[in-house]
Amino acid sequence: MKKIIGMLVIGSLLAAALTGCGNTIATTSQTAVSPQTVSTDGSTSMEKVIGYLSEAYMAENTDTKITYNPTGSGAGIQAVSEGRCDIGLSSRDLKPEEAQNLNGTIVAIDGIAMIINPENLVSDLTIEQIGAIYKGEIANWSEVGGNDAPIVLIGREAASGTRDGFESITDTKDKCQYTQELTSTGDVVQTVSSNPNAIGYASLASVKETVKLLSVEGVTPTNETIQNGTYKIQRDFILVTPKNKQLSQAAQAFMDYATSEAADVMITKAGAVPVKR
């Protein structure tokens, strides 16, 4: 009889334990929260910046997912205006008609350095001269104070955001007479460093001592001259948000991070220049 009673007690305890486990699992399942999504849409030139910022933010905020749709600046501005994304991305300033209903917040600056071979005697060019060089109107270094040698034009491939920025600023879009179109900034730096007659452009953060930085209209590109606007070959990277609609809590939290000093390290890693605060 004692044996039977003991078995019944053990069975009751096991059933209670199993029931408790079942309740715990059910409770956990009910309290699981799906990640909050923050959607960004727009500039392809901002891919690295938004990528670095998103990865760093999501690593610290596992309940948030940042998405990126690379549609171009105009499309991103339109998407946020129509409520199809939380934050638009633009590598150009908002037009007056766009600014009526949208806010543009500068998150980073794209500083594009002009580089030549260290053996080249030229040290400074104007934006007008740079444009004429890339359009083939100035074809020999002697025309701008250098040696009598043909200018070798190095640039990026058509899909490059750096190329888009350079051509927009120098008014050379679809007019450049490239000698070589390369697929990475590293390739541009390497090619210029090995050719005495080459000129190229690259994000300032990617420039190495193997090449020579040109000043543009008397101003050398540095973080300081890019931040204060005296170096002219630059453009703003902008986060676009609606004026008449409050961001979701998750989107606002990401905006706060992206525009804080904590984000400056990621912006620099992405090859851009942080905003002066």
Buried (B, 14 or more C-beta within 10 A) or exposed (E): EEEEEEEEEEEEEEEEEEEEEEEEEEEEEEEEEEEBEBBBBBBBBBBBBBBBBBEBBBEEBEEBBBEBBBBBBBBBBBBBBEEBBBBBBBBBBBEEEBEEEBEBBEBBBBBBBBBBBEEBEBEBBEBEBBBBBBBEEBBBBBBBEBEEEEBBBBBBEEEBBBBBBBBBBBEBEEEBBBBBBBEBBEBBBBBBBEBBBBBBBBBBBBBEEEBBBBBBBEBBBBBEBBBEEBBBBBBBBBBBBBEEEEBBEBBBBBBEBBBEEEBBEBBBBBBBBBBEE
